[in-house]
Amino acid sequence: MQYFSIKDIENLTGIKAHTLRIWEKRYNLIVSKRKDSNHRFFDNEDLKTILRITYLYESDFKISQIAKLSTEAVTTFAHIDQKNSKSTEAYILQLINALIEYDSSNFNSIFESAIKQYGLQKAITDIAYGLLRRIGLLWLTNHMIPSQEHFASNLIKSRIIKAIEEMPQLSNDSKDTLLLFAPAGEFHEIPLLFIQWLLKKNGRRVCYLGIDSKMEDVSFCVKNMPITHLYFHNITNLSGKTMNELVKEYIIAFPNVMLIVSGPLTKNISVSSPNLIILKSIDEMLQFPIHFMNPELQN
């Protein structure tokens, strides 16, 4: 059994703690448990109930109407309404519920429905990333079990890999080949797989080196393959170097290859080079395979 603070509930549901307190006081809804210190806390079952209430609330049910429903009725209404869901927020709430129960079948079914409705790109950027951001917030309060993050991440990775494998093979006449990797000490693979899918979707030839790639591995590929671009994505940077030092290292080591860098830590890069492209936002990442790799579209 896990226990969550009211701040955890706010982070997971998007409903402000102040609003949750009002719902409890005014409607006797979502009654929290109390520690000896009088601080509120909630358990797994409380969270599942709150997720269903939040789902109905986001679906334009009035909170006064929801308060009149039994727990069983809330569950039933939420289940029926989810079948007609149009909201990315609703999908995130459903995925969190499946995550709590380690229900891989339900998780996959929900995510597949999101892909069918929005397409893989939006399902990743708006729903999967939204889910993972909320999970990440729980790490700050030590209320997320590592296996839950791994559970969600592995299911999302599997679906992106499936999409990549379903793509047709590219012809051998492509003049550009991108080596895609995460530097040594970087183990976040979902963004890297997503970038691979984006590049291949736009007809770009990719050599996927993967996470935790050492400099010597990158060097071997550049020496033995027709690599024209290096592309790495960094989130944590456990290399022991600053981002500027890391970028300079690759620019110096591979002066005849274009370097592309994306990820949250690009904000710390001040290095400038004709051989360097920095993608500082998700929008720039999405546009890169289309515009940079097709210079005629830039004008």
DOLUM-820731 format. One record per residue (C-alpha): chain; x, y, z. Coordinates in nm, 2 decimals, padded with zeros to 4 digits, always signed. Each point is the difference from the previous one (the first is absolute). Layout:
BEGIN
unit=A	x=X	y=Y	z=Z
...
This chain:
BEGIN
unit=A	x=+00.00	y=+00.00	z=+00.00
unit=A	x=+00.13	y=+00.34	z=-00.09
unit=A	x=-00.08	y=+00.33	z=+00.17
unit=A	x=-00.03	y=+00.34	z=-00.16
unit=A	x=+00.00	y=+00.36	z=+00.14
unit=A	x=-00.26	y=+00.25	z=-00.13
unit=A	x=+00.29	y=+00.15	z=-00.20
unit=A	x=+00.06	y=-00.33	z=-00.17
unit=A	x=-00.37	y=-00.02	z=-00.09
unit=A	x=+00.02	y=+00.35	z=-00.15
unit=A	x=+00.30	y=-00.10	z=-00.21
unit=A	x=-00.17	y=-00.31	z=-00.13
unit=A	x=-00.34	y=+00.13	z=-00.07
unit=A	x=+00.06	y=+00.36	z=-00.08
unit=A	x=-00.26	y=+00.11	z=+00.26
unit=A	x=+00.13	y=+00.26	z=+00.24
unit=A	x=+00.04	y=-00.10	z=+00.36
unit=A	x=-00.22	y=+00.29	z=+00.10
unit=A	x=-00.28	y=-00.13	z=-00.22
unit=A	x=+00.04	y=-00.35	z=+00.14
unit=A	x=-00.04	y=+00.14	z=+00.36
unit=A	x=-00.31	y=+00.19	z=-00.11
unit=A	x=-00.15	y=-00.31	z=-00.14
unit=A	x=+00.07	y=-00.19	z=+00.32
unit=A	x=-00.14	y=+00.27	z=+00.22
unit=A	x=-00.30	y=+00.11	z=-00.20
unit=A	x=-00.11	y=-00.33	z=-00.15
unit=A	x=+00.16	y=-00.26	z=+00.23
unit=A	x=+00.17	y=-00.13	z=-00.31
unit=A	x=+00.34	y=-00.16	z=-00.01
unit=A	x=+00.03	y=-00.02	z=+00.38
unit=A	x=+00.37	y=-00.02	z=+00.08
unit=A	x=+00.16	y=-00.20	z=+00.28
unit=A	x=+00.20	y=+00.18	z=+00.27
unit=A	x=+00.34	y=-00.06	z=+00.15
unit=A	x=+00.07	y=+00.06	z=+00.36
unit=A	x=+00.14	y=+00.34	z=-00.12
unit=A	x=-00.35	y=+00.07	z=-00.15
unit=A	x=+00.15	y=+00.00	z=-00.35
unit=A	x=-00.23	y=-00.14	z=-00.27
unit=A	x=+00.10	y=-00.32	z=-00.19
unit=A	x=-00.16	y=-00.23	z=-00.25
unit=A	x=+00.05	y=-00.36	z=-00.09
unit=A	x=-00.02	y=-00.19	z=-00.34
unit=A	x=-00.38	y=-00.05	z=+00.02
unit=A	x=-00.05	y=+00.37	z=+00.08
unit=A	x=+00.22	y=+00.10	z=-00.30
unit=A	x=-00.20	y=-00.22	z=-00.24
unit=A	x=-00.33	y=+00.15	z=+00.13
unit=A	x=+00.15	y=+00.35	z=-00.04
unit=A	x=+00.11	y=-00.08	z=-00.36
unit=A	x=-00.35	y=-00.11	z=-00.09
unit=A	x=-00.15	y=+00.31	z=+00.16
unit=A	x=+00.25	y=+00.22	z=-00.18
unit=A	x=-00.08	y=-00.17	z=-00.32
unit=A	x=-00.37	y=+00.07	z=+00.03
unit=A	x=+00.08	y=+00.36	z=+00.11
unit=A	x=+00.22	y=+00.05	z=-00.30
unit=A	x=-00.29	y=-00.14	z=-00.21
unit=A	x=-00.23	y=+00.29	z=+00.11
unit=A	x=-00.18	y=-00.18	z=+00.29
unit=A	x=-00.07	y=+00.25	z=+00.27
unit=A	x=+00.17	y=-00.08	z=+00.33
unit=A	x=-00.33	y=+00.03	z=+00.18
unit=A	x=-00.14	y=-00.28	z=-00.23
unit=A	x=+00.30	y=-00.22	z=+00.06
unit=A	x=-00.03	y=+00.04	z=+00.38
unit=A	x=-00.35	y=-00.15	z=-00.01
unit=A	x=+00.13	y=-00.32	z=-00.17
unit=A	x=+00.11	y=-00.31	z=+00.18
unit=A	x=+00.36	y=-00.13	z=-00.05
unit=A	x=-00.14	y=-00.28	z=-00.21
unit=A	x=-00.20	y=+00.25	z=-00.21
unit=A	x=+00.31	y=+00.22	z=-00.05
unit=A	x=+00.19	y=-00.30	z=-00.13
unit=A	x=-00.28	y=-00.10	z=-00.23
unit=A	x=-00.05	y=+00.35	z=-00.14
unit=A	x=+00.38	y=+00.05	z=-00.05
unit=A	x=+00.02	y=-00.34	z=-00.18
unit=A	x=-00.28	y=+00.08	z=-00.24
unit=A	x=+00.12	y=+00.35	z=-00.07
unit=A	x=+00.35	y=-00.11	z=-00.07
unit=A	x=-00.12	y=-00.19	z=-00.30
unit=A	x=-00.09	y=+00.33	z=-00.17
unit=A	x=+00.31	y=+00.19	z=+00.13
unit=A	x=+00.13	y=+00.28	z=-00.22
unit=A	x=+00.24	y=+00.16	z=+00.25
unit=A	x=+00.38	y=-00.06	z=+00.04
unit=A	x=-00.04	y=+00.07	z=+00.37
unit=A	x=-00.26	y=-00.28	z=+00.02
unit=A	x=+00.25	y=-00.24	z=-00.15
unit=A	x=+00.27	y=+00.10	z=+00.25
unit=A	x=-00.24	y=-00.06	z=+00.29
unit=A	x=-00.09	y=-00.34	z=-00.14
unit=A	x=+00.36	y=-00.10	z=-00.04
unit=A	x=+00.09	y=+00.11	z=+00.35
unit=A	x=-00.29	y=-00.23	z=+00.13
unit=A	x=+00.14	y=-00.29	z=-00.21
unit=A	x=+00.35	y=+00.08	z=+00.13
unit=A	x=-00.11	y=-00.02	z=+00.36
unit=A	x=-00.15	y=-00.35	z=-00.06
unit=A	x=+00.29	y=-00.12	z=-00.22
unit=A	x=-00.26	y=-00.09	z=-00.26
unit=A	x=+00.21	y=-00.03	z=-00.32
unit=A	x=-00.30	y=-00.11	z=-00.20
unit=A	x=-00.21	y=+00.30	z=+00.09
unit=A	x=+00.30	y=+00.23	z=-00.03
unit=A	x=+00.07	y=-00.12	z=-00.35
unit=A	x=-00.36	y=+00.02	z=-00.10
unit=A	x=-00.04	y=+00.36	z=+00.12
unit=A	x=+00.33	y=+00.11	z=-00.17
unit=A	x=-00.11	y=-00.18	z=-00.32
unit=A	x=-00.33	y=+00.19	z=+00.01
unit=A	x=+00.19	y=+00.33	z=+00.04
unit=A	x=+00.22	y=-00.09	z=-00.30
unit=A	x=-00.30	y=-00.08	z=-00.21
unit=A	x=-00.17	y=+00.33	z=+00.09
unit=A	x=+00.30	y=+00.23	z=-00.01
unit=A	x=+00.28	y=-00.18	z=-00.19
unit=A	x=+00.33	y=-00.12	z=+00.16
unit=A	x=+00.17	y=+00.34	z=-00.01
unit=A	x=-00.27	y=+00.18	z=+00.21
unit=A	x=-00.05	y=-00.31	z=+00.22
unit=A	x=+00.37	y=+00.02	z=+00.09
unit=A	x=+00.04	y=+00.38	z=+00.04
unit=A	x=-00.33	y=+00.08	z=+00.17
unit=A	x=-00.10	y=-00.32	z=+00.18
unit=A	x=+00.31	y=-00.22	z=+00.07
unit=A	x=+00.22	y=+00.29	z=+00.08
unit=A	x=-00.28	y=+00.15	z=+00.22
unit=A	x=-00.02	y=-00.33	z=+00.19
unit=A	x=+00.37	y=-00.02	z=+00.05
unit=A	x=+00.03	y=+00.36	z=+00.12
unit=A	x=-00.26	y=-00.08	z=+00.27
unit=A	x=+00.18	y=-00.32	z=+00.10
unit=A	x=+00.32	y=+00.20	z=+00.01
unit=A	x=-00.16	y=+00.25	z=+00.25
unit=A	x=-00.06	y=-00.29	z=+00.24
unit=A	x=+00.37	y=-00.08	z=+00.00
unit=A	x=+00.05	y=+00.34	z=+00.18
unit=A	x=-00.21	y=-00.12	z=+00.29
unit=A	x=+00.12	y=-00.36	z=+00.00
unit=A	x=-00.35	y=-00.13	z=-00.06
unit=A	x=+00.06	y=-00.17	z=-00.33
unit=A	x=+00.12	y=-00.36	z=+00.00
unit=A	x=+00.28	y=-00.05	z=-00.27
unit=A	x=-00.18	y=-00.30	z=-00.14
unit=A	x=-00.30	y=+00.21	z=-00.08
unit=A	x=+00.20	y=+00.24	z=-00.21
unit=A	x=+00.18	y=-00.30	z=-00.17
unit=A	x=-00.34	y=-00.16	z=-00.06
unit=A	x=-00.14	y=+00.31	z=-00.19
unit=A	x=+00.33	y=+00.08	z=-00.18
unit=A	x=+00.05	y=-00.36	z=-00.13
unit=A	x=-00.36	y=-00.02	z=-00.14
unit=A	x=+00.04	y=+00.34	z=-00.17
unit=A	x=+00.34	y=-00.10	z=-00.14
unit=A	x=-00.14	y=-00.33	z=-00.13
unit=A	x=-00.27	y=+00.19	z=-00.19
unit=A	x=+00.25	y=+00.24	z=-00.16
unit=A	x=+00.23	y=-00.29	z=-00.10
unit=A	x=-00.30	y=-00.17	z=-00.16
unit=A	x=-00.08	y=+00.31	z=-00.20
unit=A	x=+00.37	y=+00.03	z=-00.11
unit=A	x=+00.00	y=-00.37	z=-00.11
unit=A	x=-00.32	y=+00.05	z=-00.20
unit=A	x=+00.17	y=+00.27	z=-00.22
unit=A	x=+00.10	y=-00.10	z=-00.35
unit=A	x=+00.38	y=-00.04	z=-00.06
unit=A	x=+00.17	y=+00.31	z=-00.16
unit=A	x=+00.18	y=-00.02	z=-00.33
unit=A	x=+00.38	y=+00.02	z=+00.00
unit=A	x=+00.02	y=+00.33	z=-00.19
unit=A	x=-00.05	y=+00.22	z=+00.31
unit=A	x=+00.30	y=+00.24	z=+00.01
unit=A	x=-00.04	y=+00.07	z=+00.38
unit=A	x=+00.05	y=-00.25	z=+00.28
unit=A	x=-00.06	y=+00.10	z=+00.36
unit=A	x=+00.16	y=-00.18	z=+00.29
unit=A	x=-00.25	y=+00.03	z=+00.29
unit=A	x=+00.11	y=-00.06	z=+00.35
unit=A	x=-00.01	y=+00.11	z=+00.37
unit=A	x=+00.34	y=+00.08	z=+00.15
unit=A	x=+00.17	y=-00.21	z=+00.27
unit=A	x=-00.20	y=+00.01	z=+00.32
unit=A	x=-00.33	y=+00.09	z=-00.17
unit=A	x=-00.26	y=-00.28	z=+00.02
unit=A	x=-00.33	y=+00.18	z=-00.11
unit=A	x=-00.09	y=-00.19	z=-00.31
unit=A	x=-00.36	y=+00.11	z=-00.08
unit=A	x=+00.11	y=+00.34	z=-00.15
unit=A	x=+00.27	y=-00.17	z=-00.20
unit=A	x=-00.24	y=-00.26	z=-00.14
unit=A	x=-00.25	y=+00.27	z=-00.08
unit=A	x=+00.26	y=+00.20	z=-00.19
unit=A	x=+00.09	y=-00.31	z=-00.19
unit=A	x=-00.36	y=-00.05	z=-00.10
unit=A	x=-00.03	y=+00.37	z=-00.10
unit=A	x=+00.31	y=-00.02	z=-00.22
unit=A	x=-00.10	y=-00.32	z=-00.17
unit=A	x=-00.35	y=+00.13	z=-00.05
unit=A	x=+00.15	y=+00.28	z=-00.20
unit=A	x=+00.21	y=-00.23	z=-00.20
unit=A	x=+00.33	y=+00.06	z=+00.18
unit=A	x=+00.26	y=-00.28	z=+00.03
unit=A	x=+00.08	y=-00.07	z=+00.36
unit=A	x=+00.26	y=-00.21	z=+00.17
unit=A	x=-00.13	y=-00.06	z=+00.36
unit=A	x=+00.29	y=-00.04	z=+00.24
unit=A	x=-00.23	y=+00.04	z=+00.31
unit=A	x=+00.04	y=+00.12	z=+00.36
unit=A	x=+00.32	y=+00.02	z=+00.21
unit=A	x=+00.22	y=+00.02	z=-00.31
unit=A	x=+00.37	y=+00.05	z=+00.06
unit=A	x=+00.22	y=+00.23	z=-00.21
unit=A	x=+00.19	y=-00.30	z=-00.14
unit=A	x=-00.32	y=-00.16	z=-00.12
unit=A	x=-00.10	y=+00.32	z=-00.18
unit=A	x=+00.35	y=+00.03	z=-00.15
unit=A	x=-00.01	y=-00.36	z=-00.13
unit=A	x=-00.33	y=+00.07	z=-00.18
unit=A	x=+00.12	y=+00.32	z=-00.16
unit=A	x=+00.32	y=-00.17	z=-00.12
unit=A	x=-00.18	y=-00.31	z=-00.14
unit=A	x=-00.33	y=+00.14	z=-00.13
unit=A	x=-00.10	y=+00.30	z=-00.23
unit=A	x=-00.12	y=+00.21	z=+00.30
unit=A	x=-00.08	y=+00.36	z=-00.09
unit=A	x=-00.17	y=+00.11	z=+00.32
unit=A	x=+00.03	y=-00.08	z=+00.37
unit=A	x=-00.32	y=+00.05	z=+00.20
unit=A	x=-00.01	y=-00.04	z=+00.37
unit=A	x=-00.27	y=+00.07	z=+00.26
unit=A	x=+00.09	y=+00.08	z=+00.36
unit=A	x=-00.22	y=+00.02	z=+00.31
unit=A	x=+00.21	y=-00.07	z=+00.30
unit=A	x=+00.37	y=+00.04	z=-00.11
unit=A	x=+00.19	y=-00.22	z=+00.24
unit=A	x=+00.31	y=+00.02	z=-00.21
unit=A	x=+00.19	y=+00.22	z=+00.26
unit=A	x=+00.04	y=+00.27	z=-00.27
unit=A	x=-00.20	y=+00.32	z=-00.05
unit=A	x=-00.22	y=+00.00	z=-00.31
unit=A	x=+00.24	y=+00.24	z=-00.16
unit=A	x=+00.29	y=-00.23	z=+00.06
unit=A	x=-00.20	y=-00.30	z=-00.13
unit=A	x=-00.10	y=+00.18	z=-00.32
unit=A	x=+00.35	y=+00.13	z=-00.06
unit=A	x=+00.14	y=-00.35	z=+00.04
unit=A	x=-00.22	y=-00.13	z=-00.28
unit=A	x=+00.06	y=+00.30	z=-00.23
unit=A	x=+00.38	y=-00.04	z=+00.04
unit=A	x=+00.00	y=-00.38	z=-00.04
unit=A	x=-00.22	y=+00.01	z=-00.31
unit=A	x=+00.07	y=+00.33	z=-00.19
unit=A	x=-00.15	y=-00.13	z=-00.33
unit=A	x=-00.33	y=-00.11	z=+00.15
unit=A	x=-00.30	y=+00.21	z=+00.09
unit=A	x=-00.10	y=-00.02	z=+00.37
unit=A	x=-00.36	y=+00.03	z=+00.10
unit=A	x=-00.09	y=+00.03	z=+00.37
unit=A	x=-00.35	y=-00.01	z=+00.16
unit=A	x=-00.14	y=-00.04	z=+00.35
unit=A	x=-00.07	y=+00.21	z=+00.31
unit=A	x=+00.37	y=+00.07	z=+00.07
unit=A	x=+00.05	y=+00.18	z=-00.33
unit=A	x=-00.09	y=+00.32	z=+00.20
unit=A	x=+00.35	y=-00.03	z=+00.15
unit=A	x=+00.18	y=+00.00	z=-00.34
unit=A	x=+00.17	y=+00.33	z=-00.10
unit=A	x=+00.25	y=-00.16	z=-00.25
unit=A	x=-00.03	y=+00.12	z=-00.36
unit=A	x=+00.12	y=-00.18	z=-00.30
unit=A	x=-00.09	y=-00.03	z=-00.37
unit=A	x=-00.02	y=-00.38	z=+00.06
unit=A	x=-00.24	y=+00.03	z=+00.29
unit=A	x=-00.38	y=+00.01	z=+00.01
unit=A	x=-00.18	y=+00.03	z=+00.33
unit=A	x=-00.37	y=-00.09	z=+00.02
unit=A	x=-00.13	y=+00.17	z=+00.32
unit=A	x=-00.36	y=-00.10	z=-00.01
unit=A	x=-00.23	y=-00.29	z=-00.09
unit=A	x=-00.13	y=+00.21	z=-00.29
unit=A	x=+00.35	y=+00.04	z=-00.14
unit=A	x=+00.06	y=-00.38	z=+00.04
unit=A	x=-00.33	y=-00.06	z=-00.19
unit=A	x=+00.10	y=+00.24	z=-00.28
unit=A	x=+00.36	y=-00.11	z=-00.04
unit=A	x=-00.06	y=-00.31	z=-00.22
unit=A	x=-00.22	y=+00.20	z=-00.23
unit=A	x=+00.17	y=+00.34	z=-00.04
unit=A	x=+00.37	y=-00.04	z=+00.07
unit=A	x=+00.03	y=-00.33	z=-00.19
unit=A	x=-00.20	y=+00.17	z=-00.29
unit=A	x=+00.18	y=+00.34	z=-00.04
unit=A	x=-00.23	y=+00.10	z=-00.28
unit=A	x=-00.29	y=+00.01	z=+00.25
unit=A	x=+00.18	y=+00.25	z=+00.23
unit=A	x=-00.09	y=+00.30	z=-00.22
